[in-house]
Amino acid sequence: MMHWFISTFTYLITTATPMLHTYGLWALVGILFIENLGIVFAPGEAVIVTAGFLAAKGVFPIWLVIPLGILAAVLGGYVAYALGARYGHKGLLRYGHHVWIKPSMVDRVHHFFHRFGAPVVAIGRFIVPLRQLQGYIAGSAEMGFPVFAIWSAVGGILWVCAWSGGAYMLAAQIPA
């Protein structure tokens, strides 16, 4: 288990380090925003882990990494929510059959989000691809924006602090 963790951690850092060295914190903000906007294959976890690691090594200030990461993740989710609220429910009912989505499935998700939406949004930040798609799903399920906004922000704060803060603390234990 520890070998898997170390190899995964190493892979994330070696993947995102060149990007962060080239583009700085703009890469962090841009990638976290587009990932939370719904681009499933954007390397958000790799970037936030690497930013925390590089902050521990003095490349970035951690006091910028965490708030910028939270801001980008939360705003990306809010834009996805707006798109889902505007186009999602009607679009899924009208065009869902092209991707094997039936109206009964849309209704079940709608009901599920009305019943369990808040914890799903907060905890969903830690689950791929739910993190990337939760804004669209919550918006199309007509979850109220105030509830979504609060729980999405809570989840974003926990997610960014867990990954970047965890990487920061772990990297501080590794000699230079």
GUDO-140596 format. One record per residue (C-alpha): residue in three letters; chain; x, y, z; residue number from 1. Coordinates in steps of 0.05 Angstrom, whole numbers, plus 5000, padded with zeros to 4 digits. Each point is the difference from the previous one (the first is absolute). Layout:
N
SEDO, resn, chain, x, y, z, resi
SEDO, ALA, A, X, Y, Z, NUM
...
//
This chain:
176
SEDO, resn, chain, x, y, z, resi
SEDO, MET, A, 5000, 5000, 5000, 1
SEDO, MET, A, 5055, 5049, 5018, 2
SEDO, HIS, A, 5038, 4983, 4936, 3
SEDO, TRP, A, 4937, 5016, 4959, 4
SEDO, PHE, A, 4991, 5066, 5037, 5
SEDO, ILE, A, 5073, 5021, 4990, 6
SEDO, SER, A, 5000, 4981, 4927, 7
SEDO, THR, A, 4934, 5036, 4987, 8
SEDO, PHE, A, 5024, 5062, 5037, 9
SEDO, THR, A, 5065, 4999, 4960, 10
SEDO, TYR, A, 4963, 4992, 4935, 11
SEDO, LEU, A, 4954, 5059, 5015, 12
SEDO, ILE, A, 5058, 5045, 5017, 13
SEDO, THR, A, 5043, 4981, 4940, 14
SEDO, THR, A, 4940, 5009, 4954, 15
SEDO, ALA, A, 4980, 5070, 5023, 16
SEDO, THR, A, 5067, 5031, 5020, 17
SEDO, PRO, A, 5021, 5023, 4930, 18
SEDO, MET, A, 4932, 5032, 4990, 19
SEDO, LEU, A, 5004, 5038, 5066, 20
SEDO, HIS, A, 5072, 5020, 4989, 21
SEDO, THR, A, 4982, 5028, 4931, 22
SEDO, TYR, A, 4934, 5034, 5016, 23
SEDO, GLY, A, 5003, 5009, 5075, 24
SEDO, LEU, A, 4937, 5008, 5040, 25
SEDO, TRP, A, 4961, 5018, 4937, 26
SEDO, ALA, A, 5004, 4926, 4982, 27
SEDO, LEU, A, 4971, 4982, 5068, 28
SEDO, VAL, A, 4942, 5048, 4992, 29
SEDO, GLY, A, 4986, 4982, 4927, 30
SEDO, ILE, A, 5003, 4925, 5008, 31
SEDO, LEU, A, 4958, 4999, 5064, 32
SEDO, PHE, A, 4949, 5046, 4968, 33
SEDO, ILE, A, 4992, 4958, 4937, 34
SEDO, GLU, A, 5000, 4935, 5038, 35
SEDO, ASN, A, 4944, 5024, 5045, 36
SEDO, LEU, A, 4965, 5029, 4940, 37
SEDO, GLY, A, 4993, 4928, 4976, 38
SEDO, ILE, A, 5062, 4982, 4960, 39
SEDO, VAL, A, 5007, 4930, 5027, 40
SEDO, PHE, A, 5071, 4988, 4976, 41
SEDO, ALA, A, 5031, 5064, 5028, 42
SEDO, PRO, A, 5055, 4981, 5050, 43
SEDO, GLY, A, 4972, 5038, 5060, 44
SEDO, GLU, A, 5024, 4953, 5054, 45
SEDO, ALA, A, 5070, 4997, 4969, 46
SEDO, VAL, A, 5004, 5076, 4998, 47
SEDO, ILE, A, 4974, 5013, 5071, 48
SEDO, VAL, A, 5045, 4946, 5030, 49
SEDO, THR, A, 5060, 5027, 4962, 50
SEDO, ALA, A, 4985, 5072, 5019, 51
SEDO, GLY, A, 4999, 4979, 5074, 52
SEDO, PHE, A, 5064, 4961, 4992, 53
SEDO, LEU, A, 5035, 5058, 4964, 54
SEDO, ALA, A, 4975, 5048, 5053, 55
SEDO, ALA, A, 5035, 4959, 5053, 56
SEDO, LYS, A, 5064, 5005, 4959, 57
SEDO, GLY, A, 4994, 5076, 4996, 58
SEDO, VAL, A, 4977, 5006, 4927, 59
SEDO, PHE, A, 4931, 5029, 5016, 60
SEDO, PRO, A, 4972, 5030, 5064, 61
SEDO, ILE, A, 4950, 4952, 5031, 62
SEDO, TRP, A, 4958, 5060, 5022, 63
SEDO, LEU, A, 4987, 5012, 4925, 64
SEDO, VAL, A, 4994, 4928, 4977, 65
SEDO, ILE, A, 4942, 4983, 5046, 66
SEDO, PRO, A, 4955, 5060, 4989, 67
SEDO, LEU, A, 5012, 5001, 4925, 68
SEDO, GLY, A, 4986, 4926, 4996, 69
SEDO, ILE, A, 4936, 5008, 5039, 70
SEDO, LEU, A, 4978, 5060, 4958, 71
SEDO, ALA, A, 5013, 4964, 4934, 72
SEDO, ALA, A, 4966, 4935, 5021, 73
SEDO, VAL, A, 4939, 5034, 5029, 74
SEDO, LEU, A, 4990, 5049, 4942, 75
SEDO, GLY, A, 5007, 4944, 4949, 76
SEDO, GLY, A, 4945, 4962, 5037, 77
SEDO, TYR, A, 4956, 5061, 5001, 78
SEDO, VAL, A, 5006, 5010, 4925, 79
SEDO, ALA, A, 4985, 4927, 4988, 80
SEDO, TYR, A, 4939, 5007, 5045, 81
SEDO, ALA, A, 4975, 5059, 4959, 82
SEDO, LEU, A, 5008, 4962, 4935, 83
SEDO, GLY, A, 4966, 4939, 5030, 84
SEDO, ALA, A, 4943, 5042, 5026, 85
SEDO, ARG, A, 4991, 5036, 4934, 86
SEDO, TYR, A, 5007, 4942, 4951, 87
SEDO, GLY, A, 5006, 4935, 5039, 88
SEDO, HIS, A, 4931, 4975, 5019, 89
SEDO, LYS, A, 4966, 5018, 4934, 90
SEDO, GLY, A, 5061, 4978, 4960, 91
SEDO, LEU, A, 5003, 4933, 5035, 92
SEDO, LEU, A, 4926, 4987, 4988, 93
SEDO, ARG, A, 5005, 5022, 4927, 94
SEDO, TYR, A, 5068, 4971, 4979, 95
SEDO, GLY, A, 5017, 4949, 5054, 96
SEDO, HIS, A, 4976, 4942, 4959, 97
SEDO, HIS, A, 5061, 5011, 4954, 98
SEDO, VAL, A, 5046, 4981, 5058, 99
SEDO, TRP, A, 4954, 4947, 5031, 100
SEDO, ILE, A, 4970, 5046, 5053, 101
SEDO, LYS, A, 4926, 4986, 5011, 102
SEDO, PRO, A, 4950, 5049, 5030, 103
SEDO, SER, A, 4991, 4953, 5059, 104
SEDO, MET, A, 5075, 5006, 5014, 105
SEDO, VAL, A, 4995, 5076, 4999, 106
SEDO, ASP, A, 4941, 4997, 5048, 107
SEDO, ARG, A, 5038, 4954, 5048, 108
SEDO, VAL, A, 5061, 5046, 5002, 109
SEDO, HIS, A, 4954, 5060, 5009, 110
SEDO, HIS, A, 4967, 4966, 5060, 111
SEDO, PHE, A, 5067, 4976, 5028, 112
SEDO, PHE, A, 5029, 5070, 4999, 113
SEDO, HIS, A, 4940, 5030, 5033, 114
SEDO, ARG, A, 5006, 4949, 5056, 115
SEDO, PHE, A, 5076, 4992, 5009, 116
SEDO, GLY, A, 5030, 5057, 4958, 117
SEDO, ALA, A, 5037, 5039, 5054, 118
SEDO, PRO, A, 5045, 4944, 5026, 119
SEDO, VAL, A, 5009, 4972, 4929, 120
SEDO, VAL, A, 5026, 5068, 4977, 121
SEDO, ALA, A, 5048, 5007, 5058, 122
SEDO, ILE, A, 5026, 4928, 5000, 123
SEDO, GLY, A, 4998, 4996, 4924, 124
SEDO, ARG, A, 5061, 5045, 4996, 125
SEDO, PHE, A, 5041, 4939, 5019, 126
SEDO, ILE, A, 4970, 4954, 4948, 127
SEDO, VAL, A, 5021, 5000, 4927, 128
SEDO, PRO, A, 4959, 5014, 4955, 129
SEDO, LEU, A, 4947, 5025, 5048, 130
SEDO, ARG, A, 5045, 5060, 5017, 131
SEDO, GLN, A, 5002, 5021, 4927, 132
SEDO, LEU, A, 4926, 4988, 4986, 133
SEDO, GLN, A, 4965, 5018, 5065, 134
SEDO, GLY, A, 4986, 5072, 4979, 135
SEDO, TYR, A, 4964, 4977, 4937, 136
SEDO, ILE, A, 4963, 4945, 5037, 137
SEDO, ALA, A, 4978, 5046, 5057, 138
SEDO, GLY, A, 4979, 5055, 4951, 139
SEDO, SER, A, 4962, 4953, 4955, 140
SEDO, ALA, A, 4967, 4966, 5060, 141
SEDO, GLU, A, 4975, 5069, 5020, 142
SEDO, MET, A, 5035, 4999, 5067, 143
SEDO, GLY, A, 4994, 5070, 5030, 144
SEDO, PHE, A, 5061, 5043, 4986, 145
SEDO, PRO, A, 5009, 5026, 5072, 146
SEDO, VAL, A, 5004, 4929, 5026, 147
SEDO, PHE, A, 5046, 4979, 4943, 148
SEDO, ALA, A, 5044, 5062, 5010, 149
SEDO, ILE, A, 5011, 4987, 5074, 150
SEDO, TRP, A, 5013, 4925, 4995, 151
SEDO, SER, A, 5042, 5007, 4937, 152
SEDO, ALA, A, 5043, 5052, 5036, 153
SEDO, VAL, A, 5006, 4955, 5062, 154
SEDO, GLY, A, 5020, 4942, 4956, 155
SEDO, GLY, A, 5049, 5043, 4961, 156
SEDO, ILE, A, 5033, 5025, 5063, 157
SEDO, LEU, A, 5007, 4930, 5028, 158
SEDO, TRP, A, 5026, 4971, 4935, 159
SEDO, VAL, A, 5052, 5054, 4987, 160
SEDO, CYS, A, 5024, 5001, 5072, 161
SEDO, ALA, A, 5004, 4924, 5003, 162
SEDO, TRP, A, 5040, 4992, 4936, 163
SEDO, SER, A, 5044, 5061, 5001, 164
SEDO, GLY, A, 5007, 5002, 5076, 165
SEDO, GLY, A, 5015, 4926, 5002, 166
SEDO, ALA, A, 5052, 5005, 4946, 167
SEDO, TYR, A, 5030, 5061, 5034, 168
SEDO, MET, A, 5007, 4964, 5067, 169
SEDO, LEU, A, 5026, 4937, 4968, 170
SEDO, ALA, A, 5051, 5038, 4957, 171
SEDO, ALA, A, 5024, 5038, 5061, 172
SEDO, GLN, A, 5023, 4932, 5027, 173
SEDO, ILE, A, 5042, 4985, 4938, 174
SEDO, PRO, A, 5070, 5028, 5001, 175
SEDO, ALA, A, 5018, 5048, 4944, 176
//
